Amino acid sequence: MAKNKKQTVKPKRIFSRNDEIILLNGLLQIKSKRGIDPAKILSKVYSTHKYSFSNKTIRKRQLSDKIHKLKKKYQENLTMKEQGSLIFIDTHKEKLFELSNELWGVENGAVDREIGADEGEHGDDNMHMNLLKRAELDKRCLELKVQEDQLRLQRSLLLKEQVDLIYKSLLESSEVDKESREA
């Protein structure tokens, strides 16, 4: 006789999209209160926030992995932003990037991958130059987004003109058909 085995279905996502926002906000709060990277005090982060998530059974290791994944994703997005190819389609991902930037960004005291302690007295100058370059890239990115929006608007107006012409043509052809039937 075959035994009925209960199959437990594991959730595909341990952390919901909302949990990711809660986690980053929590890390930012800890950083602002203590002035240190919250990843260095993972036990405190875990004990403070483990019941804030939709999944109440999250383990410390899962939390640690999630923080590392969020930081890795932030670094990938930062590289794309520096190259001018970062475009967010999803507002959630944009919010994650903004919160991650507050937490791990250069402007907030974190060390950038390109700026190390071995640069000595020129490190501050290089960091200032990188910030200026980043600001210029942000400005160019914003200008491109404005241009994209303008092109979308022009395309929409063109499509409206085409629809109007088709409608007018259909009206005229129906009037011609009507006149030819009357004659």
C-alpha positions as CSV (number, residue, x, y, z in Angstrom):
1,M,0.0,0.0,0.0
2,A,1.4,3.4,-1.0
3,K,1.8,5.9,1.7
4,N,0.3,9.3,1.3
5,K,3.2,11.7,1.5
6,K,2.5,15.3,2.2
7,Q,4.5,17.3,-0.2
8,T,5.5,20.7,1.1
9,V,5.8,23.3,-1.6
10,K,8.6,25.7,-1.0
11,P,7.9,29.3,-1.9
12,K,9.7,30.5,-5.0
13,R,10.6,33.7,-3.3
14,I,11.6,33.8,0.3
15,F,11.5,37.6,0.3
16,S,8.6,39.4,-1.3
17,R,9.2,42.7,-3.2
18,N,7.8,44.5,-0.2
19,D,10.2,42.6,2.1
20,E,13.1,43.9,0.0
21,I,12.0,47.5,0.6
22,I,11.5,46.7,4.4
23,L,15.0,45.2,4.6
24,L,16.8,48.1,2.9
25,N,14.8,50.6,5.0
26,G,15.8,48.7,8.2
27,L,19.4,48.6,7.2
28,L,19.4,52.3,6.5
29,Q,17.8,52.9,10.0
30,I,20.5,50.8,11.7
31,K,23.3,52.6,9.7
32,S,21.9,56.0,10.6
33,K,21.6,55.1,14.3
34,R,24.9,53.3,14.7
35,G,27.0,54.8,11.8
36,I,28.3,51.4,10.7
37,D,27.6,49.0,7.9
38,P,24.6,46.9,9.1
39,A,26.0,43.8,7.4
40,K,28.7,43.8,10.1
41,I,26.1,43.4,12.8
42,L,23.9,40.8,11.1
43,S,22.7,39.3,14.4
44,K,21.3,42.6,15.4
45,V,19.7,43.1,12.0
46,Y,18.2,39.6,12.1
47,S,16.8,39.9,15.6
48,T,15.3,43.3,14.9
49,H,13.7,42.6,11.6
50,K,13.0,38.9,11.3
51,Y,9.3,39.3,12.1
52,S,8.9,42.3,9.8
53,F,8.9,40.1,6.7
54,S,5.9,38.3,5.1
55,N,7.7,35.0,5.6
56,K,8.1,34.7,9.4
57,T,10.5,31.7,9.1
58,I,13.4,33.4,7.5
59,R,16.7,32.2,8.8
60,K,19.8,34.3,9.5
61,R,21.7,32.8,6.6
62,Q,18.8,33.6,4.2
63,L,18.9,37.2,5.4
64,S,22.6,37.4,4.9
65,D,22.4,35.9,1.4
66,K,19.6,38.4,0.5
67,I,21.7,41.4,1.7
68,H,24.6,40.1,-0.4
69,K,22.4,39.7,-3.4
70,L,20.9,43.1,-3.1
71,K,24.4,44.6,-2.8
72,K,25.6,42.7,-5.8
73,K,22.6,43.8,-7.8
74,Y,23.2,47.4,-6.7
75,Q,26.9,47.2,-7.8
76,E,25.8,45.8,-11.2
77,N,23.2,48.6,-11.6
78,L,25.8,51.2,-10.5
79,T,28.2,50.0,-13.3
80,M,25.3,50.2,-15.8
81,K,24.5,53.7,-14.5
82,E,28.1,54.8,-14.9
83,Q,28.0,53.5,-18.5
84,G,24.8,55.4,-19.1
85,S,22.8,52.2,-19.9
86,L,20.7,52.0,-16.7
87,I,17.0,52.3,-17.4
88,F,14.4,51.2,-14.9
89,I,11.2,49.8,-16.4
90,D,10.0,48.6,-13.0
91,T,9.5,51.3,-10.3
92,H,10.3,48.6,-7.6
93,K,13.8,48.1,-9.0
94,E,14.3,51.8,-9.2
95,K,13.3,52.2,-5.5
96,L,15.7,49.3,-4.6
97,F,18.5,51.1,-6.4
98,E,17.7,54.4,-4.6
99,L,17.7,52.8,-1.2
100,S,20.8,50.7,-2.0
101,N,22.6,53.9,-3.1
102,E,21.7,55.6,0.2
103,L,23.1,52.5,2.0
104,W,26.2,51.6,-0.1
105,G,26.8,54.6,-2.3
106,V,30.0,56.6,-2.4
107,E,28.3,59.7,-1.3
108,N,27.4,58.0,1.9
109,G,30.9,57.0,3.0
110,A,31.2,53.6,1.3
111,V,34.3,52.9,-0.6
112,D,33.8,52.7,-4.4
113,R,35.3,49.8,-6.3
114,E,37.6,52.2,-8.2
115,I,38.9,54.1,-5.2
116,G,41.0,52.2,-2.7
117,A,43.1,53.0,0.3
118,D,46.3,52.5,-1.7
119,E,45.6,55.7,-3.6
120,G,47.0,57.7,-0.7
121,E,46.6,61.5,-0.7
122,H,45.0,61.5,-4.2
123,G,42.1,59.3,-3.0
124,D,39.9,62.3,-2.0
125,D,40.7,64.1,-5.3
126,N,39.8,61.0,-7.3
127,M,36.6,60.5,-5.3
128,H,35.6,64.1,-6.0
129,M,36.3,63.6,-9.7
130,N,34.3,60.4,-9.7
131,L,31.4,62.2,-8.1
132,L,31.6,65.0,-10.7
133,K,31.7,62.4,-13.5
134,R,28.8,60.6,-11.9
135,A,26.8,63.8,-11.7
136,E,27.5,64.6,-15.3
137,L,26.4,61.1,-16.3
138,D,23.2,61.5,-14.3
139,K,22.6,64.8,-16.1
140,R,23.1,63.2,-19.5
141,C,20.9,60.3,-18.6
142,L,18.1,62.6,-17.5
143,E,18.5,64.6,-20.8
144,L,18.2,61.3,-22.8
145,K,15.1,60.3,-20.9
146,V,13.6,63.7,-21.7
147,Q,14.5,63.2,-25.4
148,E,12.9,59.7,-25.3
149,D,9.7,61.1,-23.8
150,Q,9.6,63.8,-26.5
151,L,10.1,61.1,-29.2
152,R,7.3,59.0,-27.7
153,L,5.0,62.1,-27.7
154,Q,5.9,62.8,-31.4
155,R,5.2,59.2,-32.3
156,S,1.8,59.3,-30.5
157,L,0.9,62.5,-32.4
158,L,1.9,60.9,-35.7
159,L,-0.2,57.8,-34.9
160,K,-3.1,60.1,-34.1
161,E,-2.7,61.9,-37.4
162,Q,-2.7,58.5,-39.2
163,V,-5.8,57.3,-37.4
164,D,-7.6,60.6,-38.3
165,L,-6.6,60.2,-42.0
166,I,-7.9,56.7,-42.0
167,Y,-11.1,57.7,-40.4
168,K,-11.6,60.6,-42.8
169,S,-10.9,58.3,-45.7
170,L,-13.4,55.7,-44.4
171,L,-16.0,58.4,-44.0
172,E,-15.5,59.7,-47.5
173,S,-15.6,56.2,-49.1
174,S,-18.8,55.5,-47.2
175,E,-20.3,58.7,-48.6
176,V,-19.2,57.8,-52.1
177,D,-20.8,54.3,-51.7
178,K,-24.0,55.9,-50.5
179,E,-24.1,58.4,-53.4
180,S,-23.5,55.6,-56.0
181,R,-26.3,53.5,-54.6
182,E,-28.7,56.5,-54.7
183,A,-27.8,57.2,-58.4
